[in-house]
Amino acid sequence: MTGQSVDGAALKGLPVARSEARLLVPSLVFIALVVAAVASLGTPLITSVATSFHVSLAGAQWTLTVALLSGAVATPVLGRLGAGPHRRAAILATLSVVVAGSALTVLPLPFPWLLAGRAAQGVGLGLTALMMGVARDHLPEERGAAVIALISVVSIIGAGVGYPLAALLAELGGVRAAYGLGLVVTAAALLTAWRSIPEAPEGRSAHVDVTGAVVLAAALLLVLFLAGERDLWSRHLAVATGLAVAAVALLCAWAVVELRSTTPLVDVRAVRHPAVAGANLAMFVGGIGMYLLLTLVTRYAQTPHGAGYGYGFGLTTFVAGLVLVPFSVLGFVAGKLTPRIRTRIADPLLLAGSAVVVGGGFALFAAARSNLAELFAAMGVLGFGVGGFSAAMPGVILAVTPKSETSSAMSFNYVVRSVGYSLGSAVGGLILAAGTGPGRLFPDDSAYTTAALVGIGAMAVTTLTSLALARRRPSETTP
């Protein structure tokens, strides 16, 4: 099936035919999974990149940070383009950029070209919201809601899929072989999109607010830089604080620009709706907590067992990546169950319940982590909670969002999520650094307990925020 075969229904804004929908749904899920997995490739390859390109670990860390940054900047821009008539073209062009970036990561080029390729790969993170917009426009309402929830889940568990595969390929064939995986799957995603993504419905328009995009990019650059440069906070606190103030000022300036613009990058007035604002707050704080536990478990598992710290398993990168398998599997299970549960329980209550489950994963890690089975259990609980949380989140936002603004509204939520994840990683690093004694390479075991307690606190805030959303009267949560 080509993109032209669905134009008749798509141009009228009608759901696609049943046979076409059967092809459209797996295509949307596959594309969302691919862009998430490829963006996460930087995580398990940082050490390999440092040794292969003869750069510091801090420099190699930018192979992950630059992908998150470009994704955070591209997401609202693509969200606005996705609200217009050229959504299909925007999707195909973005995937072409991702494929080109994937090629740069494979070719034998110097390190700056690798960073450029990773930046291009990160742009693909903005496609997740567009996949949701396609599902909402071209699938029946109930089916569309279930697919949107599934897309949200696979955008999370993609990291759990990409991590062990990339680590295994790096061990077998080096860092270029691992990035070769990204080239293969992104090329497959581009072909899939070309054959299956329909045109957007008629009667829409979308103009990109260039000024707003530039200001937001500058603010996000500072935020992600501060999240990634942990040493800056411990060695140059005054500089870090000044940059943090500048980031907040830029975000405030961006909000003013958006409110005054006739074609805003993000509809800030809609974002101020209590339901949307509450959902984004829950996503921000919850994202900090969720990524914090991922950071803790993977570092804990790779700490050498005989290093005299009383903990650690000394796992290789690949075996440590397998710890993420329960996270992905149970996250997918939760994502499949959530649409059925939503018929009986409101989305905000599902958010609250899922946040409690994630908090349970923290509690399990804090109390029991003496063997690998306990780490697997903690990651499984985390995955189940994250899967339910991710599947319920779109329902809270889209309940008060016009169909034409689906991509834009969800893109802003994903920017919030990206910033939350980055801060979660930074918070984990700072806590563990504070728990590392002079002359020691690894933190004390108690530092992991402290970080887990911070995570429990973050999930408690998320739970309370979600419960506050649930207490709002129905009349207060409609547009």
Wavefront OBJ file of the C-alpha trace (Angstrom):
o trace
v 0.000 0.000 0.000
v 1.352 3.439 -0.867
v 0.609 6.735 0.745
v -1.585 7.593 -2.271
v -3.876 4.597 -1.757
v -5.475 6.120 1.320
v -5.861 9.659 -0.008
v -9.580 9.345 -0.688
v -10.415 8.740 2.931
v -7.573 10.814 4.309
v -8.423 13.980 2.408
v -11.883 13.875 3.913
v -10.500 13.230 7.357
v -12.237 9.832 7.545
v -10.798 6.687 9.144
v -8.908 4.474 6.715
v -10.373 1.180 5.588
v -10.092 -1.826 7.890
v -7.500 -3.595 5.709
v -5.456 -0.412 5.421
v -5.702 0.155 9.177
v -4.207 -3.279 9.760
v -1.104 -2.112 7.915
v -1.149 1.411 9.326
v -1.164 0.408 12.988
v 1.986 -1.788 12.950
v 3.698 0.834 10.787
v 3.049 3.601 13.322
v 4.220 1.426 16.207
v 7.325 0.263 14.304
v 8.396 3.803 13.412
v 7.936 4.992 17.012
v 9.936 2.007 18.295
v 12.769 2.565 15.809
v 13.305 6.264 16.538
v 13.271 5.607 20.292
v 15.716 2.690 20.048
v 18.109 4.542 17.719
v 18.160 7.649 19.920
v 19.081 5.446 22.913
v 22.046 3.838 21.123
v 24.380 6.362 22.715
v 23.833 5.004 26.221
v 25.552 1.588 25.999
v 28.241 2.781 23.589
v 29.747 5.668 25.581
v 32.760 3.673 26.791
v 33.318 2.107 23.353
v 33.154 5.531 21.696
v 35.664 6.968 24.178
v 38.219 4.213 23.468
v 37.596 4.013 19.702
v 37.786 7.769 19.067
v 40.327 8.555 21.821
v 38.080 11.077 23.572
v 37.180 11.485 27.232
v 34.129 9.843 28.727
v 32.625 13.317 29.152
v 33.127 13.928 25.437
v 31.684 10.547 24.529
v 28.661 11.336 26.733
v 27.697 13.948 24.151
v 26.774 11.172 21.717
v 23.741 10.733 23.965
v 23.237 14.346 25.037
v 23.295 15.757 21.499
v 20.596 13.287 20.417
v 18.392 14.298 23.335
v 19.005 17.972 22.581
v 18.181 17.769 18.877
v 15.134 15.667 19.690
v 13.891 18.164 22.269
v 14.311 21.044 19.807
v 12.855 19.204 16.810
v 9.838 17.813 18.668
v 7.763 21.033 18.994
v 8.714 22.107 15.454
v 7.620 18.767 14.021
v 4.544 18.859 16.236
v 3.508 22.140 14.618
v 4.239 20.787 11.111
v 2.241 17.703 11.999
v -0.773 19.883 12.706
v -0.736 21.143 9.106
v -1.432 19.745 5.648
v 2.126 18.537 4.994
v 2.420 15.983 7.778
v 3.298 13.071 5.476
v 6.066 15.108 3.824
v 7.382 16.165 7.243
v 7.514 12.535 8.410
v 9.337 11.350 5.279
v 11.783 14.276 5.353
v 12.554 13.706 9.033
v 13.183 10.002 8.531
v 15.460 10.865 5.604
v 17.472 13.079 7.961
v 17.625 10.237 10.489
v 18.843 7.782 7.827
v 21.507 10.265 6.661
v 22.620 10.722 10.274
v 22.762 6.953 10.738
v 25.059 6.726 7.719
v 27.390 9.310 9.290
v 27.687 7.185 12.432
v 28.772 4.171 10.383
v 31.232 5.789 7.988
v 34.908 5.959 9.113
v 34.847 9.675 9.853
v 36.293 11.747 12.750
v 34.446 12.201 16.042
v 32.717 15.519 15.143
v 30.969 13.730 12.276
v 29.749 11.074 14.694
v 28.225 13.825 16.850
v 26.582 15.324 13.762
v 25.142 11.929 12.898
v 23.824 11.425 16.427
v 22.216 14.877 16.318
v 20.457 13.918 13.081
v 19.300 10.643 14.619
v 17.891 12.491 17.615
v 15.625 14.563 15.352
v 13.583 11.391 14.904
v 12.359 11.616 18.496
v 9.955 14.309 17.307
v 8.106 11.759 15.177
v 6.398 10.044 18.101
v 3.818 12.822 18.468
v 3.194 12.789 14.708
v 2.504 9.054 14.817
v -0.137 9.807 17.445
v -1.655 12.496 15.231
v -1.934 10.052 12.328
v -3.600 7.462 14.561
v -6.114 9.967 15.925
v -6.998 11.253 12.443
v -7.263 7.993 10.535
v -8.425 5.329 12.972
v -11.815 4.888 14.687
v -11.903 6.672 18.040
v -11.616 3.639 20.325
v -8.991 1.944 18.167
v -7.086 5.196 17.778
v -6.934 5.733 21.542
v -5.513 2.237 22.060
v -2.892 2.733 19.342
v -1.874 6.129 20.749
v -1.363 4.504 24.156
v 0.750 1.760 22.557
v 2.856 4.300 20.647
v 3.500 6.129 23.907
v 4.644 2.896 25.546
v 6.981 1.741 22.767
v 8.593 5.179 22.736
v 9.703 4.354 26.293
v 10.595 0.666 26.023
v 12.562 1.270 22.832
v 15.560 2.003 25.033
v 15.270 -1.441 26.584
v 15.242 -2.998 23.121
v 18.141 -1.007 21.686
v 20.468 -1.172 24.698
v 21.325 -4.931 24.770
v 21.402 -5.256 20.970
v 23.795 -2.326 20.575
v 25.989 -3.585 23.419
v 26.194 -7.069 21.884
v 27.114 -5.711 18.441
v 29.734 -3.431 20.016
v 31.336 -6.416 21.748
v 31.302 -8.507 18.557
v 32.145 -5.979 15.860
v 33.001 -2.660 17.469
v 31.165 0.626 17.741
v 30.629 1.007 13.984
v 28.813 -2.333 13.860
v 26.534 -1.226 16.673
v 25.664 1.998 14.865
v 25.130 -0.066 11.724
v 22.056 -1.475 13.434
v 20.661 2.053 13.503
v 21.237 2.506 9.773
v 19.410 -0.713 8.901
v 16.337 -0.110 11.046
v 15.976 3.577 10.174
v 16.110 2.760 6.460
v 13.385 0.174 7.083
v 11.336 2.800 8.962
v 11.646 5.255 6.049
v 10.423 2.631 3.578
v 7.568 1.729 5.922
v 6.496 5.359 6.248
v 6.619 5.918 2.484
v 4.338 2.954 1.901
v 1.849 3.418 4.718
v 1.551 6.994 6.054
v -1.528 8.781 4.621
v -1.910 12.463 3.874
v -3.323 14.741 6.585
v -6.978 15.821 6.341
v -7.803 18.937 4.341
v -8.482 22.325 5.839
v -5.457 22.593 8.115
v -2.611 25.049 8.177
v 0.570 25.242 10.182
v 3.245 27.936 10.305
v 6.428 27.435 12.290
v 7.245 30.229 14.731
v 10.962 30.603 13.944
v 11.634 33.072 16.775
v 9.966 30.803 19.300
v 11.915 27.811 17.991
v 15.264 29.624 18.351
v 14.537 30.833 21.894
v 13.308 27.393 22.953
v 16.384 25.755 21.415
v 18.689 28.061 23.394
v 16.824 27.357 26.631
v 16.856 23.587 26.098
v 20.539 23.678 25.190
v 21.311 25.236 28.564
v 19.015 22.833 30.441
v 20.469 19.708 28.841
v 24.023 21.048 29.134
v 23.535 21.607 32.857
v 22.001 18.136 33.176
v 24.912 16.503 31.368
v 27.822 18.430 32.893
v 27.621 17.114 36.450
v 31.134 18.265 37.362
v 30.063 21.847 36.745
v 27.718 21.724 39.739
v 30.322 20.282 42.088
v 33.303 22.403 40.974
v 31.789 25.641 39.648
v 28.504 26.061 41.481
v 28.245 29.813 40.806
v 28.621 29.313 37.036
v 26.097 26.491 37.027
v 23.617 28.565 39.007
v 24.037 31.514 36.634
v 23.409 29.311 33.620
v 20.350 27.823 35.324
v 18.954 31.322 35.895
v 19.625 32.146 32.236
v 17.773 28.996 31.164
v 14.735 29.938 33.261
v 14.815 33.470 31.822
v 14.904 32.094 28.286
v 11.980 29.787 28.994
v 9.979 32.728 30.357
v 10.900 34.781 27.288
v 9.814 31.894 25.070
v 6.433 31.740 26.816
v 5.949 35.484 26.215
v 6.885 35.109 22.541
v 4.442 32.233 22.130
v 1.594 34.129 23.802
v 2.090 37.104 21.477
v 2.535 35.056 18.297
v -0.412 34.493 15.955
v 1.164 31.176 14.909
v 2.817 29.867 18.108
v 5.124 26.876 18.090
v 3.143 25.526 21.040
v -0.297 26.778 22.043
v 0.737 28.003 25.489
v -2.838 28.944 26.337
v -3.889 25.341 25.815
v -0.894 24.153 27.829
v -2.136 26.342 30.712
v -5.365 24.326 30.865
v -5.382 22.738 34.346
v -5.619 19.193 32.989
v -2.772 19.693 30.492
v -0.586 21.628 32.947
v -1.115 18.985 35.618
v -0.332 16.173 33.188
v 2.872 17.875 32.070
v 3.915 18.473 35.680
v 3.294 14.794 36.436
v 5.305 13.855 33.330
v 8.192 16.131 34.323
v 8.536 14.936 37.923
v 7.694 11.350 37.010
v 10.267 11.422 34.217
v 12.953 12.463 36.683
v 12.091 9.510 38.913
v 11.734 6.935 36.132
v 15.069 7.682 34.491
v 16.758 7.959 37.873
v 16.053 4.291 38.615
v 17.275 3.224 35.158
v 20.521 5.062 35.864
v 20.918 3.503 39.309
v 20.323 -0.102 38.288
v 22.605 -0.121 35.252
v 25.483 1.506 37.172
v 24.989 -0.777 40.163
v 25.041 -3.889 37.975
v 28.306 -2.898 36.250
v 30.233 -2.043 39.432
v 33.078 -4.595 39.863
v 32.159 -7.132 42.514
v 35.653 -7.468 43.930
v 36.410 -3.761 44.149
v 35.957 -3.704 47.912
v 32.733 -1.705 47.968
v 30.533 -4.530 49.221
v 28.236 -4.527 46.217
v 28.164 -4.800 42.430
v 28.126 -7.649 39.946
v 30.799 -6.619 37.437
v 28.522 -7.249 34.469
v 29.620 -6.500 30.927
v 27.725 -3.844 28.990
v 25.747 -6.495 27.109
v 24.769 -8.511 30.189
v 23.889 -5.313 32.037
v 21.674 -4.442 29.088
v 19.773 -7.679 29.631
v 18.662 -6.267 32.987
v 16.478 -3.942 30.897
v 14.613 -6.857 29.303
v 12.082 -7.168 32.177
v 11.599 -3.402 31.924
v 10.667 -3.633 28.249
v 8.575 -6.800 28.496
v 6.453 -5.721 31.448
v 6.213 -2.187 30.075
v 4.710 -3.619 26.892
v 2.336 -5.805 28.911
v 1.150 -2.801 30.918
v 0.672 -0.824 27.722
v -1.543 -3.546 26.260
v -3.599 -3.845 29.452
v -4.135 -0.129 29.997
v -6.725 0.468 27.213
v -8.957 -2.197 28.780
v -8.535 -0.771 32.265
v -9.344 2.739 30.990
v -12.948 1.657 30.403
v -13.336 1.343 34.181
v -10.772 3.724 35.663
v -10.153 7.354 34.684
v -6.797 8.225 33.117
v -5.616 10.454 36.016
v -6.223 7.598 38.452
v -4.234 5.306 36.162
v -1.410 7.831 36.250
v -1.512 7.874 40.034
v -1.603 4.084 40.291
v 1.271 3.711 37.835
v 3.335 6.263 39.778
v 2.778 4.174 42.924
v 4.037 1.098 41.062
v 7.174 2.952 39.944
v 7.677 4.041 43.561
v 7.406 0.365 44.488
v 10.278 -0.373 42.116
v 12.389 2.208 43.964
v 11.417 0.711 47.310
v 12.360 -2.753 46.107
v 15.741 -1.533 44.901
v 16.355 0.329 48.171
v 15.533 -2.704 50.312
v 16.788 -5.650 48.258
v 19.583 -5.599 45.682
v 21.986 -8.298 46.845
v 21.488 -10.549 43.805
v 20.611 -10.230 40.144
v 17.127 -11.675 40.611
v 16.251 -8.703 42.815
v 17.557 -6.256 40.189
v 15.479 -7.994 37.529
v 12.446 -7.746 39.808
v 12.994 -4.027 40.425
v 13.318 -3.381 36.688
v 10.202 -5.420 35.985
v 8.185 -3.397 38.491
v 9.592 -0.181 37.023
v 8.697 -1.291 33.506
v 5.136 -2.160 34.471
v 4.660 1.202 36.151
v 6.274 3.173 33.321
v 4.224 1.272 30.742
v 0.958 2.074 32.496
v 1.963 5.690 33.067
v 2.961 6.202 29.431
v -0.201 4.577 28.114
v -2.482 6.692 30.326
v -0.737 10.043 29.759
v -2.042 10.747 26.206
v -5.620 10.218 27.346
v -5.344 12.972 29.964
v -3.974 15.498 27.459
v -6.018 14.577 24.396
v -9.279 14.666 26.350
v -9.004 18.471 26.301
v -7.164 18.879 22.985
v -8.760 19.425 19.547
v -7.963 16.660 17.073
v -6.053 19.056 14.812
v -3.687 19.931 17.700
v -2.848 16.327 18.683
v 0.725 16.394 17.353
v 1.484 19.812 18.839
v 0.053 19.007 22.286
v 1.816 15.663 22.562
v 5.079 17.088 21.229
v 5.218 19.541 24.128
v 4.593 16.674 26.544
v 7.523 14.816 25.020
v 9.776 17.848 25.405
v 8.822 17.894 29.086
v 9.560 14.172 29.291
v 12.981 14.574 27.643
v 13.969 17.325 30.070
v 12.708 15.237 32.994
v 14.726 12.215 31.851
v 17.858 14.321 31.444
v 17.449 15.784 34.916
v 16.779 12.319 36.322
v 20.077 11.108 34.913
v 21.837 14.202 36.276
v 20.269 13.874 39.741
v 21.362 10.247 39.925
v 24.900 11.178 38.910
v 25.108 14.005 41.440
v 23.874 11.851 44.330
v 26.286 9.055 43.500
v 29.141 11.546 43.053
v 28.387 13.022 46.475
v 28.550 9.505 47.912
v 31.978 8.790 46.413
v 34.752 9.246 48.933
v 38.125 10.909 48.173
v 40.357 8.671 46.094
v 37.576 6.169 45.429
v 36.281 5.260 41.978
v 32.797 4.115 42.947
v 30.195 5.454 45.382
v 29.363 3.847 48.689
v 26.412 1.475 48.725
v 24.478 3.921 50.911
v 24.515 6.467 48.065
v 22.276 4.166 46.034
v 19.846 3.970 48.930
v 19.787 7.768 49.185
v 19.109 8.070 45.448
v 16.307 5.505 45.707
v 14.681 7.515 48.515
v 14.851 10.646 46.352
v 13.136 8.669 43.606
v 10.392 7.593 45.981
v 9.856 11.249 46.848
v 9.609 12.188 43.158
v 7.003 9.492 42.540
v 5.053 10.614 45.612
v 4.813 14.119 44.095
v 3.743 12.557 40.786
v 1.074 10.512 42.540
v -0.342 13.529 44.377
v -0.389 15.589 41.160
v -2.251 12.823 39.345
v -4.758 12.472 42.188
v -5.384 16.222 42.034
v -6.220 15.814 38.346
v -8.573 12.959 39.156
v -10.491 15.093 41.669
v -11.373 17.741 39.091
v -15.004 17.712 38.011
v -15.708 16.525 34.436
v -16.894 20.013 33.496
v -13.475 21.352 34.439
v -11.583 18.981 32.174
v -13.371 19.657 28.917
v -12.280 22.327 26.449
l 1 2 3 4 5 6 7 8 9 10 11 12 13 14 15 16 17 18 19 20 21 22 23 24 25 26 27 28 29 30 31 32 33 34 35 36 37 38 39 40 41 42 43 44 45 46 47 48 49 50 51 52 53 54 55 56 57 58 59 60 61 62 63 64 65 66 67 68 69 70 71 72 73 74 75 76 77 78 79 80 81 82 83 84 85 86 87 88 89 90 91 92 93 94 95 96 97 98 99 100 101 102 103 104 105 106 107 108 109 110 111 112 113 114 115 116 117 118 119 120 121 122 123 124 125 126 127 128 129 130 131 132 133 134 135 136 137 138 139 140 141 142 143 144 145 146 147 148 149 150 151 152 153 154 155 156 157 158 159 160 161 162 163 164 165 166 167 168 169 170 171 172 173 174 175 176 177 178 179 180 181 182 183 184 185 186 187 188 189 190 191 192 193 194 195 196 197 198 199 200 201 202 203 204 205 206 207 208 209 210 211 212 213 214 215 216 217 218 219 220 221 222 223 224 225 226 227 228 229 230 231 232 233 234 235 236 237 238 239 240 241 242 243 244 245 246 247 248 249 250 251 252 253 254 255 256 257 258 259 260 261 262 263 264 265 266 267 268 269 270 271 272 273 274 275 276 277 278 279 280 281 282 283 284 285 286 287 288 289 290 291 292 293 294 295 296 297 298 299 300 301 302 303 304 305 306 307 308 309 310 311 312 313 314 315 316 317 318 319 320 321 322 323 324 325 326 327 328 329 330 331 332 333 334 335 336 337 338 339 340 341 342 343 344 345 346 347 348 349 350 351 352 353 354 355 356 357 358 359 360 361 362 363 364 365 366 367 368 369 370 371 372 373 374 375 376 377 378 379 380 381 382 383 384 385 386 387 388 389 390 391 392 393 394 395 396 397 398 399 400 401 402 403 404 405 406 407 408 409 410 411 412 413 414 415 416 417 418 419 420 421 422 423 424 425 426 427 428 429 430 431 432 433 434 435 436 437 438 439 440 441 442 443 444 445 446 447 448 449 450 451 452 453 454 455 456 457 458 459 460 461 462 463 464 465 466 467 468 469 470 471 472 473 474 475 476 477 478 479
